[in-house]
Amino acid sequence: MKPDHQWGTHGPWTGKHGGPPWGRSSSRFLFLRFLGMFGFMALFLFGGMAVLAFLLTKLFGGDGQTAVLIWIGGIALVLTLPIIAIGLAIRAFRGIAMPLADVMSAADAVASGDLTVRVNERGPGEFTRLAKSFNRMTQELELTDQQRRNLTADVAHELRTPLHIIQGNLEGILDGVYEPTPDHLNSTLDETRLLGRLVEDLRTLSLAESGQLQLDTESFSVTELLHDIATTFSGQAEAAGVDLVVDDSSLNQPVVIMADITRMNQVIGNLLVNALRHTEQGGTITLAGIREANRVRLQVQDTGSGIPPDDLTFVFDRFWKGDRSRSREGSDGSGLGLPIAKQLIENQGGTIAVESTQGQGTTFTIAFPVSG
């Protein structure tokens, strides 16, 4: 997610307010402190050298000319040292104090709620890395905040439709517009079930993302898993006019994985439901198991309409539904099935990926390490 501003165009750091005056004041204040400190040191050395010249002259019995020579030499040394010190101080200020002041000012801006703030990446290596880390942190915070806002809006949108239907049906029955027939009551009940599924999906996704979802892992055969799922969905596939086949030809010997078999059925079931929605009558859905060294790939491949290339990067986002016109039934569910599938697979040490060619079909691939 790219910020909508350019770094370094409004002073030491930038944000949605362009860098407030107090940010520049911090740098000037630090500079004045450095200048005052080294000025005091220069005066101290200047006076100290005069006293030292006087004492040396008295100690060794020199005359006034000797004292003047000692004093001039000391003054030259005193002038040289502050110049070197000031040069070093300016360099240290530019290399250390200014980058540090930038980070401090930007941190204050973040604390006040401006997550668009970015720091110029300048200074020694350590401060450059600090600035980069700070910028990555604020970018992640900004992205997380935007996702939170989007999630709130999406949840409100998903809840609004079934709630309006329920409210409309009940008000119609109470006002005498509708008769409390089984059809109207069943329609209202269906909407309450939809709300229940949405709430349960949100709960499952929240627990999975936070790592708090309990998983009951056990060893089971990949071949048996694929055949059991195919048996479960064979009726739906037949009703849709779609061939559902299992390809386990590459599993020459039993392949066992460690996972939660209930959650695995849930994940592959979600993928099969999506495949059935987007596969026309006469198409084919293939459940495949492929052994590769120390891992096994489980694939759900369909010959459906496919996913546009621009949408592939969003399929695992919450509430993403893509183009509703691709759905054979015109309904894509809540849009939480794929995010839940991704979290459930990753929480069990696996990976999930998708490949698709528009007009030819889609393949979801789940990879798991082989047990033992």
C-alpha positions in Angstrom: 0.0 0.0 0.0 1.7 3.1 -1.2 1.4 6.3 0.8 -0.2 9.3 -1.0 2.7 11.6 -0.3 6.4 11.9 -1.1 9.0 11.6 1.7 11.1 14.7 2.4 9.0 17.3 0.6 7.8 19.2 3.7 10.8 19.3 6.1 12.4 16.6 8.2 9.4 14.4 8.1 6.1 14.4 6.3 2.5 13.4 7.1 -1.0 14.5 6.3 -0.3 17.9 7.9 3.0 18.4 6.0 5.3 18.7 9.1 4.2 21.1 11.9 6.4 24.0 13.0 7.2 22.4 16.3 9.1 19.7 14.4 11.5 22.2 13.0 11.7 24.0 16.4 13.0 20.8 17.9 16.0 20.8 15.5 16.8 24.4 16.2 16.6 23.9 19.9 19.0 21.0 19.8 21.4 23.1 17.6 21.3 25.9 20.1 22.1 23.5 22.9 25.1 22.1 21.0 26.3 25.7 20.1 26.0 26.9 23.7 27.8 23.9 25.1 30.7 24.2 22.8 30.8 28.0 23.2 31.1 27.6 27.0 33.9 25.1 26.5 35.8 27.5 24.2 35.6 30.4 26.7 36.6 28.1 29.5 39.7 27.0 27.6 40.5 30.6 26.5 40.5 31.9 30.1 42.2 28.8 31.4 45.1 29.2 29.0 45.6 32.8 30.0 45.8 31.8 33.7 48.1 28.9 32.8 50.4 31.4 30.9 50.5 33.6 33.9 51.4 30.8 36.3 54.1 29.4 34.0 55.7 32.8 33.7 55.8 33.2 37.5 56.9 29.7 38.1 59.9 29.8 35.7 60.8 33.5 36.3 60.1 34.7 32.8 59.4 38.3 31.9 56.3 39.8 30.3 57.4 38.9 26.8 57.6 35.3 27.7 54.2 35.4 29.2 52.9 37.0 26.0 54.4 34.3 23.9 53.0 31.6 26.1 49.6 33.3 26.0 49.7 33.7 22.2 50.6 30.0 21.8 47.9 29.0 24.2 45.4 31.2 22.5 46.3 29.7 19.1 45.8 26.3 20.6 42.5 27.4 22.3 41.2 28.8 19.0 42.2 25.7 17.0 40.6 23.2 19.4 37.2 24.9 19.4 37.2 25.2 15.6 37.9 21.5 15.4 35.3 20.8 18.1 32.7 22.9 16.4 33.3 21.2 13.1 32.9 17.8 14.8 29.8 19.1 16.7 28.2 20.3 13.4 28.9 17.0 11.8 27.6 15.1 14.8 24.5 17.3 14.9 23.8 16.7 11.2 24.5 13.0 11.4 23.0 12.1 14.8 20.9 14.9 16.4 18.9 15.9 13.4 17.9 12.3 12.4 17.1 11.6 16.0 15.0 14.8 16.2 13.1 13.7 13.1 12.2 10.4 14.6 11.2 12.0 17.9 8.9 14.5 16.1 7.4 11.8 13.9 6.8 9.6 17.0 4.9 12.4 18.6 2.8 12.8 15.4 2.0 9.0 15.4 1.0 9.3 19.1 -1.4 12.1 18.2 -3.0 9.9 15.5 -1.2 10.8 12.3 -0.3 7.4 10.8 0.7 8.9 7.4 3.9 10.3 8.9 7.2 9.2 7.3 10.8 10.0 8.3 13.6 10.9 5.9 16.1 8.1 5.7 19.4 9.9 6.4 22.3 9.9 8.9 24.7 7.1 9.7 23.9 3.5 9.0 22.2 2.8 12.3 20.0 5.9 12.0 19.1 5.0 8.4 18.0 1.6 9.6 16.0 3.2 12.4 14.2 5.5 10.0 13.5 2.6 7.7 12.1 0.5 10.6 10.0 3.4 11.7 8.6 4.0 8.2 7.8 0.3 7.9 6.1 0.4 11.3 3.9 3.4 10.4 3.1 1.9 7.0 1.9 -1.3 8.7 -0.1 0.7 11.3 -1.7 2.7 8.5 -2.6 -0.5 6.6 -3.9 -2.2 9.7 -6.1 0.8 10.5 -7.5 0.9 7.0 -8.2 -2.8 7.1 -10.0 -2.4 10.4 -12.1 0.4 8.9 -12.8 -1.8 5.9 -13.8 -4.7 8.1 -16.2 -2.6 10.1 -17.8 -1.3 6.9 -18.0 -4.8 5.3 -19.5 -6.4 8.4 -22.1 -3.7 8.5 -22.9 -4.2 4.8 -23.2 -8.0 5.2 -25.5 -7.7 8.2 -27.7 -5.0 6.7 -29.4 -7.1 4.0 -30.6 -10.0 6.1 -31.6 -7.7 8.9 -33.7 -5.6 6.6 -35.4 -8.8 5.2 -36.2 -10.1 8.6 -37.5 -6.7 9.8 -39.6 -6.3 6.6 -41.1 -9.8 6.9 -42.0 -9.3 10.6 -43.4 -5.9 10.1 -45.5 -7.1 7.2 -46.9 -9.9 9.2 -47.7 -7.6 12.2 -49.3 -5.0 9.9 -51.4 -7.7 8.1 -49.7 -7.2 4.8 -48.4 -10.8 4.8 -50.1 -13.8 6.2 -47.9 -15.8 8.6 -47.7 -18.6 6.1 -44.9 -21.3 6.2 -43.3 -19.6 3.2 -42.9 -16.2 4.9 -41.8 -17.8 8.2 -39.3 -20.1 6.4 -37.9 -17.1 4.5 -37.4 -15.2 7.8 -35.8 -18.3 9.4 -33.4 -18.7 6.4 -32.2 -15.1 6.9 -31.6 -15.8 10.6 -29.6 -18.8 9.7 -27.6 -16.7 7.3 -26.8 -14.3 10.1 -25.8 -17.2 12.3 -23.4 -18.5 9.7 -21.9 -15.0 9.2 -21.4 -14.5 12.9 -19.8 -18.0 13.3 -17.6 -17.4 10.3 -16.4 -14.1 11.7 -15.7 -15.8 15.1 -13.8 -18.6 13.4 -11.7 -16.2 11.3 -11.0 -14.0 14.4 -9.8 -17.0 16.5 -7.7 -18.4 13.6 -6.0 -15.1 12.9 -5.2 -14.7 16.6 -3.9 -18.3 16.9 -6.5 -19.1 19.5 -8.6 -21.6 17.5 -8.2 -25.0 19.0 -7.1 -27.7 16.5 -7.4 -31.4 17.2 -4.6 -32.8 15.1 -4.3 -36.5 14.2 -2.8 -38.7 11.5 -5.0 -39.7 8.6 -4.7 -40.9 5.0 -4.8 -38.4 2.2 -6.5 -40.9 -0.1 -9.3 -41.6 2.4 -9.8 -37.8 3.0 -10.3 -37.2 -0.7 -12.6 -40.1 -1.3 -14.7 -39.2 1.8 -15.1 -35.6 0.6 -16.0 -36.7 -2.9 -18.7 -39.0 -1.5 -20.1 -36.2 0.6 -20.4 -33.8 -2.3 -21.3 -36.3 -5.0 -25.1 -35.5 -4.7 -24.5 -31.8 -5.1 -22.3 -32.3 -8.1 -24.8 -34.6 -9.7 -27.6 -32.2 -9.2 -25.5 -29.4 -10.8 -24.6 -31.7 -13.8 -20.9 -31.5 -12.9 -18.5 -34.5 -12.9 -16.7 -34.9 -9.5 -13.6 -37.2 -9.8 -10.7 -38.2 -7.5 -7.2 -38.5 -8.9 -4.9 -40.2 -6.5 -2.8 -42.0 -9.2 0.4 -40.4 -7.9 -0.1 -41.8 -4.4 1.4 -45.2 -5.0 1.5 -45.9 -1.3 -0.4 -44.6 1.7 0.4 -40.9 2.4 -0.3 -39.7 6.0 -0.4 -36.1 7.2 -0.9 -34.6 10.6 -3.8 -32.1 10.7 -7.3 -31.5 12.1 -9.4 -33.7 9.9 -12.6 -31.8 10.7 -11.0 -28.5 9.6 -9.5 -30.1 6.5 -13.0 -31.2 5.5 -14.2 -27.7 6.1 -11.5 -26.1 4.0 -11.8 -28.5 1.0 -15.5 -28.4 1.3 -15.4 -24.6 1.0 -13.2 -24.9 -2.1 -15.6 -27.5 -3.6 -18.6 -25.2 -3.0 -16.9 -22.4 -4.8 -15.9 -24.7 -7.6 -19.5 -25.8 -8.0 -20.8 -22.2 -8.1 -18.5 -21.3 -10.9 -18.5 -24.5 -13.0 -21.2 -24.8 -15.8 -23.2 -27.9 -16.4 -21.1 -30.6 -18.1 -17.9 -29.4 -16.5 -15.5 -31.3 -14.3 -14.1 -30.8 -10.8 -11.1 -32.9 -9.8 -9.8 -33.7 -6.3 -6.2 -34.6 -6.7 -3.4 -35.8 -4.3 0.2 -35.4 -5.5 3.2 -36.7 -3.6 6.4 -34.6 -3.8 9.4 -35.8 -1.7 8.5 -34.9 1.9 5.2 -33.2 1.2 1.9 -33.8 -0.5 -0.2 -31.4 -2.5 -4.0 -31.5 -2.4 -5.7 -29.8 -5.4 -9.2 -28.7 -6.1 -9.3 -28.1 -9.9 -12.4 -27.0 -11.9 -13.1 -26.2 -15.5 -15.2 -23.2 -14.6 -15.2 -19.6 -15.6 -11.9 -18.8 -13.9 -10.8 -15.7 -12.0 -9.6 -12.5 -13.7 -5.9 -11.8 -13.2 -6.5 -8.5 -11.4 -8.6 -10.4 -8.8 -6.2 -13.2 -8.0 -4.4 -11.1 -5.4 -7.6 -10.5 -3.5 -9.2 -13.9 -3.3 -8.1 -14.5 0.3 -9.2 -11.1 1.5 -12.2 -10.8 3.8 -15.6 -10.4 2.1 -14.0 -10.5 -1.4 -16.6 -11.9 -3.8 -15.3 -10.9 -7.2 -17.6 -10.6 -10.1 -21.0 -12.0 -9.1 -21.8 -12.6 -12.7 -19.3 -15.5 -12.7 -21.4 -17.4 -10.3 -23.7 -19.9 -11.9 -26.3 -19.4 -9.1 -25.7 -15.7 -8.7 -24.6 -15.9 -5.0 -21.1 -16.0 -3.6 -21.9 -16.5 0.1 -20.4 -14.3 2.7 -17.0 -13.9 1.2 -15.3 -15.4 4.3 -14.7 -19.0 3.1 -11.4 -18.4 1.5 -9.9 -16.2 4.3 -10.9 -18.9 6.8 -9.4 -21.6 4.6 -6.1 -19.8 4.4 -5.9 -19.2 8.1 -6.8 -22.8 9.0 -4.2 -24.2 6.6 -1.4 -21.9 7.7 -2.2 -22.5 11.4 -1.5 -26.2 10.8 1.8 -25.7 9.0 0.6 -25.8 5.5 0.2 -23.4 2.6 -2.5 -22.6 0.1 -2.3 -21.0 -3.3 -4.5 -20.4 -6.3 -3.9 -20.4 -10.1 -6.5 -19.5 -12.6 -7.0 -18.9 -16.3 -10.1 -16.9 -17.1 -12.5 -19.0 -19.2 -10.6 -22.2 -18.5 -10.8 -22.9 -14.8 -9.2 -22.5 -11.4 -6.9 -24.6 -9.3 -6.5 -24.3 -5.5 -3.4 -26.1 -4.1 -2.9 -27.0 -0.5 0.6 -28.2 0.5 1.3 -30.2 3.7 4.4 -31.9 5.0 4.1 -35.7 5.0 3.8 -37.2 8.5 6.7 -39.5 9.5 
